[in-house]
Amino acid sequence: MAADTEESQAAKIIPFYAYHDKPPYMIDKVQAQGEYYDLVRYLNEVGQEFQFELRYLPRNRVERLLEQNQLDGPVLGVNPLWFNDPNEEVYLWTSPVFFDQDVFVSRAVAPFDFAGVDSLHGKQACLVLGNYYLGVTESIQRGVLRKVATARESVILEMLDLGRCDFGIISLSLLRYFQEQHQWQGRYHVAQTPHDTFARRILVPRTQSALHHYLLQHLTQWPNHRAN
């Protein structure tokens, strides 16, 4: 009987899903290193009703489980616009937990500065396969911009070093991570105008309103980070 009582009082383990398998958010899944892991540890320290476990899940599987109403936990690091929920009516959302930008990056010796879609004409861009880039994707479709597709954002920097493209679009947080890790300050040029500026938030399925309320309550003291 005592064992049953103890088990009933134990915190419930909730999977916390993320599909951004890249620094600085997910650096090492084995060692649980990265800012997403830091956030999950913070929530586990400040609350007792729930305990969370970060799990990587590709975006296509996240979307499929959401469509089937089978996702059993929140999704970390996402934005309502990315899930066709601009009015926040389909899912429940927390306040921002991270801020970031997608920036135009090029080699410092051959800098590219974005000055509207006309500045893309005749250029070659390294972009992640399958991603949509407002204004840029349309230029590719019109044939005025050539595309070199990569599997991951980190490969874009390698392609720039090899001279395979004039510019790429990557997260500012990722660029800063590699600059700090490899002492690459001054190696790349970041255009003054970013491609996009956005907040990373937490998506919670509407069937988990109690969990959503719990997150809102315990995220009030989370020192969210901004990439400037």
C-alpha positions in Angstrom: 0.0 0.0 0.0 2.8 2.4 0.9 4.5 1.6 -2.4 1.3 2.4 -4.3 1.0 5.7 -2.5 4.6 6.6 -3.2 4.2 5.8 -6.9 1.0 7.9 -7.1 2.8 10.9 -5.6 5.8 10.6 -7.9 6.1 13.2 -10.6 4.8 12.2 -14.0 7.4 11.9 -16.7 6.4 13.9 -19.8 8.3 13.7 -23.1 9.4 17.1 -24.3 9.9 17.0 -28.1 12.3 19.0 -30.3 13.3 18.7 -33.9 16.1 21.3 -34.1 19.0 18.9 -33.8 21.7 21.6 -34.0 23.8 23.8 -31.7 23.4 25.7 -29.5 20.0 24.1 -28.8 21.0 20.4 -29.0 24.8 20.0 -28.9 25.2 16.5 -27.6 22.2 14.2 -27.1 24.2 11.6 -25.2 25.7 14.1 -22.7 22.4 16.1 -22.7 24.2 19.3 -23.7 22.5 22.3 -25.2 20.1 25.1 -24.4 17.0 22.9 -24.9 18.5 20.6 -22.3 19.1 23.6 -20.0 15.5 24.6 -20.2 14.2 21.1 -19.5 16.6 20.8 -16.5 15.3 24.2 -15.3 11.7 23.0 -15.4 12.6 19.8 -13.6 14.2 21.8 -10.8 11.5 24.5 -10.2 8.5 22.2 -10.4 7.4 18.9 -8.8 4.1 17.9 -10.4 5.8 17.0 -13.8 9.2 15.9 -14.7 10.3 16.3 -18.4 12.6 14.3 -20.7 13.9 15.9 -23.9 13.5 13.7 -26.9 14.5 14.4 -30.5 11.6 13.8 -33.0 11.9 14.8 -36.7 9.4 17.6 -37.8 7.5 15.4 -40.2 6.7 12.9 -37.4 5.8 15.8 -35.0 3.3 17.1 -37.7 1.9 13.6 -38.3 1.3 12.9 -34.6 -0.3 16.3 -34.2 -2.6 15.7 -37.1 -3.6 12.3 -35.6 -4.0 13.9 -32.1 -1.5 11.4 -30.8 1.4 13.7 -29.6 1.8 13.0 -25.9 4.0 16.0 -25.0 4.9 19.6 -25.9 7.2 20.7 -28.7 10.0 23.0 -27.8 11.5 25.8 -29.9 8.8 26.4 -32.4 6.6 29.3 -33.6 2.8 29.5 -34.4 3.6 30.7 -38.0 5.5 27.5 -38.7 2.4 25.4 -37.8 -0.2 27.4 -39.6 -1.5 28.8 -36.4 -1.0 32.6 -36.6 -4.1 33.3 -34.3 -3.0 30.6 -31.8 -6.4 28.8 -32.1 -5.2 25.3 -33.1 -2.6 24.7 -30.4 -1.8 26.2 -27.0 1.4 28.3 -26.8 3.7 29.6 -24.1 5.5 32.9 -24.2 8.9 33.0 -25.9 11.6 30.9 -24.4 14.4 31.8 -27.0 14.8 34.6 -29.6 16.7 34.0 -32.8 17.3 35.3 -36.3 17.9 33.7 -39.7 20.7 35.7 -41.3 22.4 36.0 -44.7 25.9 34.8 -44.2 28.8 35.0 -46.7 32.6 34.9 -46.6 34.2 38.0 -45.2 36.4 38.2 -48.3 33.4 38.2 -50.6 30.6 39.8 -48.5 27.0 39.7 -49.6 24.5 42.2 -48.3 20.8 41.7 -48.8 19.1 44.8 -50.3 15.8 43.4 -51.5 15.0 40.5 -53.9 16.8 42.3 -56.7 20.1 41.8 -54.9 19.6 38.0 -55.2 19.7 38.1 -59.0 22.6 36.1 -60.5 23.7 34.7 -57.1 24.1 31.2 -55.8 22.7 30.3 -52.4 23.3 27.4 -50.0 20.1 26.5 -48.4 18.7 23.6 -46.3 16.8 21.1 -48.5 13.0 21.3 -47.9 13.1 24.6 -46.1 11.0 27.6 -47.3 12.6 31.0 -47.3 10.3 33.9 -47.9 11.3 35.9 -51.0 14.3 33.7 -51.6 12.4 30.5 -52.5 10.3 32.6 -55.0 13.5 33.9 -56.6 14.7 30.4 -57.1 11.4 29.4 -58.7 11.7 32.4 -61.1 15.2 31.2 -62.1 17.0 34.4 -61.0 18.7 32.7 -58.1 20.5 29.4 -58.1 20.3 27.0 -55.2 22.8 24.5 -53.7 20.8 22.2 -51.4 22.4 21.0 -48.1 21.1 18.5 -45.6 22.0 20.5 -42.5 22.6 24.2 -41.6 26.1 23.5 -40.4 27.1 22.3 -43.9 26.3 25.8 -45.3 29.5 27.1 -43.7 31.5 24.4 -45.3 30.0 25.1 -48.7 30.9 28.8 -48.2 34.5 27.9 -47.4 34.7 25.8 -50.5 33.4 28.7 -52.6 30.3 26.8 -53.7 27.9 29.6 -53.1 27.7 33.4 -52.7 25.7 33.3 -49.4 23.7 31.0 -47.2 20.9 31.5 -44.7 21.5 30.1 -41.2 20.4 30.8 -37.6 22.5 33.5 -36.0 22.7 31.4 -32.8 24.3 28.6 -34.8 26.8 30.9 -36.4 27.8 32.4 -33.1 28.2 28.9 -31.6 30.6 27.9 -34.3 32.5 31.2 -34.1 33.0 30.7 -30.4 33.9 27.0 -30.7 36.4 27.4 -33.6 37.5 31.0 -33.1 36.1 32.0 -36.4 35.5 35.7 -35.6 36.0 37.7 -38.8 35.7 34.7 -41.1 32.2 35.3 -42.2 30.1 38.4 -43.0 26.5 38.8 -41.7 24.3 41.0 -43.7 22.8 43.9 -41.8 19.3 43.0 -42.8 18.3 39.5 -41.4 16.1 37.2 -43.4 13.8 36.6 -40.4 13.6 37.5 -36.7 11.5 35.2 -34.6 10.7 33.8 -31.1 11.0 30.2 -30.2 8.1 29.1 -28.1 6.5 25.9 -26.8 3.6 24.2 -28.6 1.2 22.2 -26.4 -1.6 20.1 -27.8 -5.0 21.4 -26.7 -5.8 18.1 -25.0 -3.0 19.0 -22.5 -4.4 22.3 -21.0 -3.3 21.4 -17.5 0.3 20.9 -18.7 0.1 24.2 -20.6 -1.0 26.1 -17.4 1.8 24.4 -15.5 4.4 25.6 -18.1 3.1 29.1 -18.1 3.3 29.2 -14.3 6.9 27.9 -14.1 8.4 29.7 -17.1 7.9 33.1 -15.6 11.4 33.2 -14.2 13.1 31.5 -17.2 15.8 33.9 -18.5 15.0 33.6 -22.2 17.8 34.3 -24.6 17.9 36.7 -27.5 20.2 36.4 -30.5 21.2 39.9 -31.6 
